[in-house]
Amino acid sequence: MVDFLAYPIIVLSLLYAAWAMVAVVRDQNPREPFVIGAGVVELLLLIQMVVAFVAMIIGDGPSETALFVSYLLFAVLLLPVALFWALAEKSRWGTSVLVFAALVVPALVVRLQDIWEGVGGV
């Protein structure tokens, strides 16, 4: 797991969540800027996924590979699914889905770091 990618993912995802929360409070539907913002976070997640898979192929991987891969795939798929849902739902609740997803992504990234480093779960 690459920390110099993980930290920007966490920060950008939290900023995206705050931006979406402002839109919820203002009762705004997600528009093109939300798609671009999600795309930036998603691009970093995809780069992190490729780097992690390459590291696992080389032999420097987590001890619990299946758990790591499942968390990684969920992290990569969460934001696009939430964005699709938010764009389909033409109310403030659609934007609320983006807030939730953008808050879950940093938690998943931190857990991915823990799994990679061999830190046990709760």
C-alpha positions as CSV (number, residue, x, y, z in Angstrom):
1,M,0.0,0.0,0.0
2,V,1.4,3.3,-1.0
3,D,1.1,6.0,1.7
4,F,1.8,8.9,-0.7
5,L,-1.4,7.9,-2.6
6,A,-3.5,6.9,0.5
7,Y,-3.2,10.3,2.2
8,P,-4.4,12.3,-0.8
9,I,-7.2,9.9,-1.3
10,I,-8.3,10.4,2.3
11,V,-8.0,14.2,2.2
12,L,-9.7,14.6,-1.2
13,S,-12.5,12.2,-0.3
14,L,-13.2,14.2,3.0
15,L,-13.2,17.4,1.0
16,Y,-15.6,15.9,-1.5
17,A,-17.9,14.8,1.4
18,A,-17.8,18.3,2.8
19,W,-18.6,19.8,-0.6
20,A,-21.5,17.3,-1.1
21,M,-22.8,18.1,2.4
22,V,-22.9,21.8,1.5
23,A,-25.0,20.8,-1.5
24,V,-27.3,18.7,0.7
25,V,-27.9,21.7,3.1
26,R,-28.5,24.0,0.1
27,D,-30.9,21.3,-1.4
28,Q,-28.9,21.0,-4.6
29,N,-28.7,18.0,-6.9
30,P,-25.3,16.8,-8.1
31,R,-24.2,18.2,-11.4
32,E,-21.1,17.9,-13.6
33,P,-18.7,19.3,-11.0
34,F,-19.6,16.4,-8.7
35,V,-18.9,13.9,-11.4
36,I,-15.5,15.5,-11.9
37,G,-14.8,15.5,-8.2
38,A,-15.7,11.9,-7.9
39,G,-13.6,11.2,-11.0
40,V,-10.5,12.7,-9.3
41,V,-10.9,10.5,-6.2
42,E,-11.7,7.5,-8.3
43,L,-8.6,8.0,-10.4
44,L,-6.4,8.0,-7.3
45,L,-8.2,4.9,-6.1
46,L,-7.6,3.1,-9.4
47,I,-3.9,4.1,-9.4
48,Q,-3.7,2.8,-5.8
49,M,-5.3,-0.5,-6.9
50,V,-2.9,-0.9,-9.8
51,V,0.1,-0.2,-7.5
52,A,-1.2,-2.6,-4.9
53,F,-1.7,-5.4,-7.4
54,V,1.7,-4.9,-8.9
55,A,3.2,-5.0,-5.4
56,M,1.3,-8.2,-4.6
57,I,2.5,-9.8,-7.9
58,I,6.1,-8.8,-7.0
59,G,5.7,-10.4,-3.6
60,D,5.4,-7.5,-1.3
61,G,1.8,-7.9,-0.3
62,P,-0.5,-8.2,2.8
63,S,-0.7,-11.4,4.7
64,E,-4.5,-11.5,4.2
65,T,-4.7,-11.1,0.5
66,A,-8.3,-12.1,0.0
67,L,-9.5,-9.6,2.6
68,F,-7.3,-6.9,1.2
69,V,-8.6,-7.4,-2.4
70,S,-12.2,-7.4,-1.2
71,Y,-11.7,-4.1,0.6
72,L,-9.9,-2.6,-2.3
73,L,-12.5,-3.6,-4.8
74,F,-15.3,-2.3,-2.6
75,A,-13.4,1.0,-2.2
76,V,-13.0,1.3,-6.0
77,L,-16.6,0.5,-6.8
78,L,-18.3,2.5,-4.0
79,L,-18.0,6.0,-5.4
80,P,-19.1,5.2,-9.0
81,V,-22.2,3.3,-7.7
82,A,-23.0,6.2,-5.3
83,L,-22.6,8.7,-8.0
84,F,-24.9,6.8,-10.3
85,W,-27.4,6.6,-7.6
86,A,-27.1,10.3,-6.8
87,L,-27.6,11.3,-10.4
88,A,-30.6,9.0,-10.7
89,E,-32.2,10.3,-7.5
90,K,-33.3,13.9,-8.2
91,S,-33.6,15.0,-4.6
92,R,-31.3,16.0,-1.7
93,W,-31.2,12.3,-0.7
94,G,-29.3,11.5,-3.8
95,T,-26.6,14.0,-2.8
96,S,-26.7,12.5,0.7
97,V,-25.6,9.2,-0.8
98,L,-22.5,11.0,-2.1
99,V,-21.8,12.3,1.4
100,F,-22.1,8.8,2.9
101,A,-19.9,7.2,0.2
102,A,-17.3,9.9,0.4
103,L,-17.1,9.4,4.2
104,V,-16.8,5.6,3.8
105,V,-13.9,5.8,1.3
106,P,-11.3,7.2,3.9
107,A,-12.3,4.5,6.4
108,L,-11.8,1.8,3.8
109,V,-8.4,3.3,2.8
110,V,-7.3,3.4,6.5
111,R,-8.4,-0.2,6.8
112,L,-6.5,-1.2,3.7
113,Q,-3.4,0.4,5.2
114,D,-3.9,-1.7,8.4
115,I,-4.4,-4.9,6.4
116,W,-1.3,-4.2,4.3
117,E,0.8,-3.6,7.4
118,G,-0.5,-6.6,9.2
119,V,-2.4,-4.8,11.9
120,G,-5.2,-6.9,13.3
121,G,-8.8,-5.9,13.2
122,V,-11.1,-5.0,16.0
